[in-house]
């Protein structure tokens, strides 16, 4: 790979990762606001369900299917020399067709909100109480978010294909700001209903769509949404979407089943899983999603241009970089789970029991972080070749393995009244992600077995040695959990920053001394 292309991939990743970091920091601020103002209970459980349902469909119509099907075709048309007007026509037809379908789905969701809540959280209806009614009320405000975010995702895909990553990477910031404002408004009104949180999601989705419309028009020129079912490129994109939707369904069915099972557990279980998952998603979003965002357009162009060697080398660089980030992050989250939870969330309506229960599920999620980031870095190599079926088959098989283990283990855990049964669900997610990533890696190696033979050992050995050093430092200097309630929040923050900063510095120094180079373009 030549230096300019190498710097372009690393530079684009750095840009997206930087903006995503801003978004994720605000995301943590949002979760802190939820913990302090709402707590882990009825209202928070209901809001998570009401937001999770349109997010489930979002993965079908937006990030999980449309983006990964649209970008390869759009990039191919760019490589073929289509001018701005032709590309604008393609965008308008896809937007008009998708928009009509998603608008109809959103309307159905608003009308039949009680049925959707019953299907996704039956424990709410069985156990009675406020959770069911609150979730229905909020879902009627959050479901239109599906339409807004689907159009936003399409516009983001177009901007990414033109190598303009900044605006799309910034849009989650708007979501977090709106939800922080909604949580604050809820706290200020003693008689506030959870509906205000639903309106926060609605406003955030609308703001994101309008924001990206401005940038897309300045980049692609004027385009007009129109029904384009008969257009050959639209049909091709929709055809490619079908297996991706099935693949996304595998992951999202796992999320829904986890929510269904958690709704039958003690009140707060859904919230504990949510808070720990949000912390785990911080490195996943900053590094894994950022890598996937910049890799898919680049790999699509390389494949369309027939540059196989650079396509393989770029994928290898993404895999190696994902490992070098995910393994230390997983170790840090596992070792510091309870101190991090206490530092960020302890206070207001979030008590010590909430800290302990959320920390246990965070440790379980952390085990699967390398697998989750591995999926993000490997799947684009298949989608760039318009091979949508292979990742789907792997995802479905991994989901089957996950629940084959999780369901009997959860039954045993509950029957024996063991501690923190919700953590079994987090552990199942970790298991499924690890299996998924391992199989994708083996299939990627199959594309060029000679070039990848033995390429995993040296870089992985360097990373494992450095992670071992990081783990020893964290274990040595991490404070005892019993100390956290007795010290001020500022002391907690400084203590965590010192532990993480010192261990991270030692990790990167160890990587450098053992020969790891971030710009190295060998397979691994």
C-alpha positions in Angstrom: 0.0 0.0 0.0 1.5 3.4 -0.9 2.2 6.0 1.7 -0.6 8.4 0.7 -3.3 5.7 0.9 -1.9 4.4 4.1 -1.9 7.9 5.7 -5.4 8.4 4.3 -6.9 5.4 6.1 -5.1 6.2 9.3 -6.0 9.9 9.1 -9.7 9.2 8.3 -9.9 6.7 11.2 -8.2 9.3 13.5 -10.7 11.9 12.5 -13.8 9.7 13.0 -12.4 8.3 16.2 -11.8 11.8 17.5 -15.3 13.0 16.8 -16.8 9.7 18.0 -14.8 10.2 21.3 -16.6 13.6 21.8 -19.9 11.9 21.1 -19.1 9.0 23.5 -18.0 11.3 26.2 -21.3 13.1 25.9 -23.0 9.7 25.8 -21.4 9.0 29.2 -22.7 12.3 30.4 -26.1 11.3 29.2 -26.0 8.0 31.1 -24.7 9.8 34.2 -27.7 12.2 33.9 -30.0 9.1 33.6 -28.5 7.4 36.6 -28.6 10.5 38.8 -32.0 11.9 37.8 -33.9 8.7 37.0 -32.1 5.8 38.5 -32.3 2.1 37.7 -36.0 1.4 38.1 -39.4 1.5 36.5 -39.1 4.7 34.4 -35.6 3.9 33.2 -36.5 0.3 32.3 -39.5 1.6 30.4 -37.5 4.2 28.5 -34.8 1.6 27.5 -37.5 -0.6 26.0 -39.3 2.3 24.2 -36.0 3.4 22.7 -34.7 -0.1 21.9 -37.7 -1.0 19.7 -37.2 1.8 17.0 -33.4 1.2 17.4 -34.1 -2.4 16.5 -35.8 -1.4 13.2 -33.0 1.2 12.7 -30.5 -1.6 12.4 -32.7 -3.2 9.7 -33.3 -0.1 7.6 -30.3 2.1 8.4 -26.9 1.3 9.8 -27.2 -2.4 9.7 -28.4 -2.8 6.1 -28.8 0.3 4.0 -25.3 1.8 4.7 -23.6 -1.5 4.0 -25.6 -2.2 0.9 -25.7 1.4 -0.5 -22.0 2.3 -0.1 -20.6 -0.5 -2.4 -23.0 0.3 -5.2 -22.6 4.1 -4.8 -18.8 3.8 -4.8 -19.0 1.5 -7.8 -20.9 4.2 -9.7 -18.4 6.8 -8.6 -15.5 4.6 -9.9 -17.5 4.1 -13.2 -17.4 7.9 -13.7 -21.0 8.9 -13.0 -21.3 12.7 -12.7 -22.9 14.6 -9.8 -26.3 14.7 -11.4 -26.4 10.9 -11.9 -25.3 10.3 -8.4 -27.9 12.7 -7.1 -30.6 10.9 -9.0 -29.5 7.6 -7.5 -29.6 9.1 -4.0 -33.0 10.6 -4.6 -34.5 7.4 -5.8 -33.1 5.4 -2.9 -34.2 8.0 -0.4 -37.7 8.3 -1.8 -38.2 4.5 -1.9 -36.7 3.8 1.5 -38.4 6.9 3.1 -41.9 5.7 2.0 -41.3 2.2 3.4 -39.9 3.5 6.7 -42.6 6.1 7.1 -45.2 3.4 6.9 -43.4 1.2 9.4 -43.1 4.2 11.8 -46.9 4.9 11.5 -47.7 1.2 12.3 -45.4 1.4 15.3 -47.1 4.4 16.7 -50.6 2.9 16.3 -49.7 -0.5 17.6 -47.3 0.6 20.3 -48.9 -1.6 23.1 -48.4 -4.7 21.0 -44.8 -3.9 20.3 -44.1 -3.3 24.0 -45.9 -6.6 24.9 -43.8 -8.5 22.4 -40.4 -7.0 23.4 -41.0 -6.8 27.2 -43.8 -9.3 28.1 -42.5 -9.3 31.7 -43.8 -5.7 32.1 -47.4 -6.8 31.3 -47.2 -10.0 33.3 -45.8 -8.3 36.4 -48.2 -5.3 36.1 -47.3 -1.8 37.5 -46.1 1.3 35.7 -43.5 -0.1 33.4 -45.9 -1.3 30.7 -47.9 2.0 30.5 -44.8 4.2 30.7 -43.2 2.2 27.9 -46.3 2.5 25.6 -46.5 6.2 26.2 -42.8 6.7 25.4 -42.8 4.4 22.4 -45.5 6.6 20.7 -43.0 9.5 20.9 -39.8 7.5 20.0 -41.0 5.5 17.0 -40.9 8.4 14.4 -37.2 8.4 15.3 -36.9 5.4 13.0 -37.8 7.5 9.9 -35.5 10.4 10.9 -32.5 8.1 11.6 -32.9 6.0 8.4 -32.7 9.1 6.2 -29.8 10.3 8.4 -27.9 7.0 7.9 -28.3 7.2 4.1 -27.0 10.8 4.0 -24.1 9.7 6.2 -23.3 6.9 3.9 -23.1 9.3 0.9 -20.8 11.7 2.8 -18.6 8.8 3.8 -18.4 7.6 0.2 -17.1 11.1 -0.7 -14.6 10.8 2.2 -16.3 13.5 4.2 -16.5 11.8 7.6 -16.8 14.7 10.0 -20.4 15.7 9.7 -21.8 12.2 10.0 -19.5 11.4 12.9 -20.8 14.6 14.7 -24.5 13.8 14.5 -24.6 11.5 17.6 -23.5 14.5 19.6 -26.9 16.1 18.9 -28.7 13.0 20.2 -26.8 13.0 23.5 -27.4 16.7 24.0 -31.1 16.3 23.5 -31.4 13.4 25.8 -29.4 15.1 28.6 -31.8 18.1 28.3 -34.8 15.7 28.4 -33.4 13.9 31.6 -32.8 17.3 33.2 -36.3 18.5 32.4 -37.7 15.2 33.9 -35.8 15.9 37.1 -36.9 19.5 37.4 -40.6 18.6 37.3 -41.8 16.7 40.3 -44.9 15.4 38.4 -43.0 14.8 35.1 -43.9 11.8 33.1 -41.5 9.6 31.2 -43.0 11.0 28.0 -40.6 13.9 28.1 -37.8 11.4 27.5 -39.6 10.1 24.4 -39.9 13.7 23.1 -36.2 14.1 23.6 -35.6 11.1 21.2 -38.0 12.6 18.6 -36.4 16.0 18.6 -32.9 14.5 18.4 -33.8 12.4 15.3 -35.3 15.4 13.5 -32.2 17.5 14.3 -29.8 14.9 13.0 -31.7 14.5 9.7 -31.9 18.3 9.0 -28.2 18.7 9.9 -27.0 16.1 7.4 -29.4 17.3 4.7 -27.5 20.5 4.6 -24.1 18.9 4.2 -25.3 16.3 1.7 -26.7 19.0 -0.6 -23.5 21.0 -0.5 -21.5 17.8 -1.3 -23.7 16.0 -3.8 -25.6 18.9 -5.3 -29.5 19.1 -5.4 -31.4 15.8 -5.2 -35.1 15.1 -5.1 -36.6 12.2 -3.2 -38.7 10.1 -5.6 -40.2 6.6 -5.9 -37.6 4.5 -7.7 -38.7 0.9 -7.3 -38.1 0.2 -11.0 -34.6 1.7 -11.1 -32.0 -1.1 -11.6 -29.5 0.3 -9.1 -32.3 0.7 -6.5 -33.4 -2.8 -7.0 -29.8 -4.0 -6.7 -29.3 -2.1 -3.4 -32.6 -3.6 -2.0 -31.5 -7.0 -3.1 -28.2 -6.6 -1.3 -30.1 -5.4 1.7 -32.1 -8.6 2.2 -29.2 -10.8 3.5 -27.8 -7.9 5.5 -31.2 -7.4 7.2 -31.3 -11.1 8.0 -27.8 -10.8 9.4 -28.8 -7.7 11.4 -31.8 -9.6 12.5 -29.6 -12.2 14.1 -27.8 -9.6 16.2 -31.0 -7.7 17.0 -33.0 -10.8 17.8 -30.3 -11.4 20.4 -30.9 -8.0 21.9 -34.7 -8.5 21.9 -34.5 -11.9 23.5 -32.1 -10.5 26.1 -34.7 -7.7 26.8 -37.6 -10.2 27.0 -35.7 -12.4 29.5 -34.5 -9.4 31.5 -38.1 -8.1 31.8 -38.9 -11.2 33.9 -36.0 -10.6 36.3 -35.9 -8.2 39.2 -36.8 -4.6 38.5 -33.7 -2.7 37.4 -32.1 -5.6 35.5 -32.7 -4.0 32.1 -31.2 -0.7 33.4 -28.1 -2.5 34.9 -27.5 -4.2 31.5 -28.0 -0.9 29.7 -25.6 1.1 31.9 -22.9 -1.5 31.6 -23.5 -2.0 27.9 -23.1 1.8 27.3 -19.7 1.7 29.0 -18.6 -1.2 26.9 -19.8 0.6 23.8 -17.5 3.5 24.5 -14.4 1.7 23.0 -16.6 -0.2 20.6 -17.9 3.1 19.1 -14.7 5.1 19.2 -12.5 2.4 17.7 -14.6 -0.4 16.2 -17.4 1.6 14.5 -14.8 4.2 13.4 -12.7 1.5 11.8 -15.7 0.1 10.0 -16.9 3.6 8.9 -13.7 4.4 7.1 -12.9 0.9 5.9 -16.1 0.1 4.0 -15.9 3.0 1.4 -12.1 2.4 1.0 -12.4 -1.4 0.6 -15.3 -0.9 -1.8 -13.3 1.4 -4.0 -10.2 -1.0 -3.9 -12.3 -4.0 -4.8 -14.2 -2.1 -7.6 -10.8 -1.0 -9.0 -9.4 -4.6 -8.9 -6.6 -3.7 -6.4 -6.7 -7.0 -4.5 -3.3 -6.7 -2.7 -4.2 -3.3 -1.2 -7.7 -4.5 -0.4 -6.2 -7.4 1.7 -3.6 -5.2 3.3 -6.1 -2.6 4.3 -8.3 -5.2 5.9 -5.3 -6.7 7.7 -4.3 -3.3 9.1 -7.9 -2.8 10.4 -7.8 -6.2 12.1 -4.5 -5.6 13.7 -5.4 -2.1 14.9 -8.7 -3.5 16.3 -6.8 -6.1 18.4 -4.3 -3.6 19.6 -7.1 -1.4 21.0 -9.8 -3.9 22.1 -7.7 -6.3 24.2 -6.3 -3.6 26.6 -9.8 -1.9 26.8 -11.3 -5.3 27.7 -8.7 -5.9 30.4 -9.2 -2.4 31.8 -13.0 -2.6 31.9 -12.9 -6.0 33.5 -10.4 -5.0 36.3 -11.9 -1.6 37.0 -15.5 -2.4 36.4 -16.8 -1.5 39.9 -14.5 1.6 40.4 -15.6 3.0 37.0 -19.3 2.4 37.7 -19.0 4.1 41.1 -17.0 7.0 39.7 -19.4 7.7 36.9 -22.8 6.8 38.3 -22.9 6.6 42.1 -25.1 9.4 43.4 -28.6 10.7 43.2 -31.0 7.7 42.6 -28.1 5.3 41.6 -27.1 3.5 44.8 -24.3 1.1 45.8 -26.4 -2.0 44.9 -26.9 -0.5 41.4 -23.1 0.0 41.1 -22.4 -3.6 42.1 -25.0 -5.2 39.8 -24.0 -3.1 36.8 -20.3 -3.8 37.4 -20.9 -7.6 37.2 -22.6 -7.3 33.8 -19.9 -4.9 32.6 -17.2 -7.6 33.4 -19.2 -10.1 31.4 -19.6 -7.7 28.4 -15.9 -6.8 28.5 -14.9 -10.4 27.8 -16.6 -10.1 24.4 -15.2 -6.6 23.4 -12.4 -8.0 21.2 -15.0 -10.1 19.4 -17.4 -7.2 18.9 -14.6 -4.9 17.5 -13.4 -7.9 15.4 -16.8 -8.2 13.8 -16.8 -4.5 13.0 -13.4 -4.7 11.3 -14.0 -8.0 9.4 -17.5 -7.6 8.1 -16.6 -4.6 5.7 -14.1 -6.9 3.9 -17.0 -9.1 2.9 -19.5 -6.3 2.2 -17.0 -4.5 0.0 -17.0 -7.5 -2.3 -20.8 -7.5 -2.2 -20.7 -10.8 -0.4 -23.6 -10.2 2.0 -24.5 -13.8 2.7 -21.3 -15.1 4.4 -21.5 -12.7 7.4 -25.2 -13.5 7.7 -24.7 -17.2 8.0 -21.9 -16.7 10.5 -24.1 -14.3 12.6 -27.0 -16.7 12.7 -24.8 -19.6 13.7 -23.2 -17.5 16.5 -26.7 -16.4 17.7 -27.7 -20.1 17.9 -24.6 -21.0 19.9 -25.2 -18.0 22.2 -28.7 -19.0 23.2 -27.9 -22.7 23.3 -25.6 -21.9 26.2 -27.5 -18.9 27.7 -31.0 -20.2 28.1 -30.2 -23.4 30.2 -27.6 -21.4 32.2 -30.0 -18.6 33.0 -32.7 -21.1 34.1 -30.1 -22.8 36.4 -29.0 -19.4 37.8 -32.5 -18.3 38.6 -33.6 -21.7 40.0 -30.6 -21.8 42.3 -31.2 -18.1 43.3 -27.6 -17.2 42.4 -26.2 -13.7 42.4 -26.8 -11.3 39.4 -28.7 -13.5 36.9 -28.8 -10.6 34.4 -25.0 -11.0 34.0 -25.6 -14.4 32.3 -27.3 -12.4 29.4 -24.2 -10.2 29.1 -22.0 -13.3 29.1 -24.0 -14.8 26.3 -23.5 -11.7 24.2 -19.7 -12.0 24.8 -19.8 -15.6 23.8 -21.7 -15.0 20.6 -19.5 -12.1 19.6 -16.3 -14.2 20.1 -17.6 -17.1 18.0 -18.7 -14.7 15.3 -15.4 -12.9 15.0 -13.3 -16.1 15.1 -15.2 -17.7 12.3 -15.1 -14.5 10.2 -11.3 -14.3 10.7 -10.9 -17.9 9.5 -12.9 -17.1 6.4 -10.9 -14.0 5.7 -7.7 -16.0 5.9 -9.2 -18.3 3.4 -9.2 -15.5 0.8 -5.3 -15.6 0.7 -4.0 -18.5 2.9 -0.4 -18.1 1.8 -0.4 -14.4 2.5 -1.9 -14.7 6.0 -0.2 -17.9 7.1 1.5 -17.4 10.4 0.8 -13.6 10.3 -1.2 -13.6 13.5 1.4 -14.9 15.9 4.0 -12.0 16.2 1.6 -9.1 16.5 -0.7 -11.0 18.9 2.3 -11.9 21.0 3.4 -8.3 21.3 -0.2 -7.2 22.2 -0.6 -10.0 24.8 2.7 -9.1 26.5 1.7 -5.4 26.6 -1.8 -6.2 27.9 -0.2 -8.4 30.6 1.9 -5.4 31.8 -1.2 -3.1 31.7 -3.2 -5.7 33.8 -0.6 -6.0 36.4 -0.4 -2.3 36.9 -4.2 -1.9 37.1 -4.5 -4.7 39.6 -1.7 -3.3 41.8 -2.9 0.3 41.9 -6.7 -0.1 41.5 -8.4 1.0 44.8 -10.5 -1.3 46.9 -14.2 -1.1 46.2 -15.0 -0.4 49.9 -13.2 2.9 49.7 -15.3 4.4 47.0 -18.3 5.5 49.1 -16.0 7.2 51.5 -14.1 9.5 49.1 -15.3 12.5 47.1 -16.2 12.3 43.4 -13.1 14.3 42.5 -10.8 11.8 44.3 -12.5 9.0 42.4 -12.1 10.7 39.1 -8.4 11.5 39.7 -7.7 8.0 40.9 -9.2 6.4 37.9 -7.5 8.8 35.5 -4.2 8.1 37.1 -4.7 4.3 36.9 -5.9 4.4 33.3 -3.3 7.0 32.2 -0.4 5.2 33.7 -1.4 1.8 32.5 -2.1 3.1 29.0 1.3 4.8 28.8 3.0 1.6 29.9 1.0 -0.4 27.3 1.9 1.8 24.3 5.5 2.0 25.4 5.7 -1.8 25.6 4.1 -2.1 22.2 6.6 0.3 20.7 9.6 -1.4 22.3 8.5 -4.9 21.1 8.2 -3.6 17.5 4.6 -2.8 16.9 4.1 0.0 14.4 0.7 1.5 13.7 1.5 2.3 10.1 2.7 -1.2 9.3 0.7 -2.5 6.3 1.6 -6.1 6.5 -1.5 -8.4 7.1 -1.1 -8.3 10.8 
